[in-house]
Amino acid sequence: MKKNSILTDDWDKCYICGRTTLLHEHHCIKGTANRKISEKYGLKVPLCAYCHTGSEGVHHNRELDLKLMQQCQQAFEEKYSHKMWMQLIRKNYL
């Protein structure tokens, strides 16, 4: 698991619940085209299997998924800019 995230430096626990087992790398911004952007700018977080793909995880819970996208956008814009976000992602989640 690559250790760069704009939201956390702790890759030893789930970003949502704090579990320390069965961790997955979740790219917060969807789409194949956005994967390289997510890697470059750290638009990803560690999630346990339940919070990632479980019945209430980000892949099945639109509200939780949107919350992570919003957090990524806010952190990105604080570090870079809204203009740069829109040039790269082309969608405003805030």
Sequence and secondary structure as in RCSB ss.txt:
>XXXX:A:sequence
MKKNSILTDDWDKCYICGRTTLLHEHHCIKGTANRKISEKYGLKVPLCAYCHTGSEGVHHNRELDLKLMQQCQQA
FEEKYSHKMWMQLIRKNYL
>XXXX:A:secstr
     SS S TTS TTT   SSEEEEESS SHHHHHHHHHHT EEEEEHHHHHSTTSTTT HHHHHHHHHHHHHH
HHHHS HHHHHHHT     
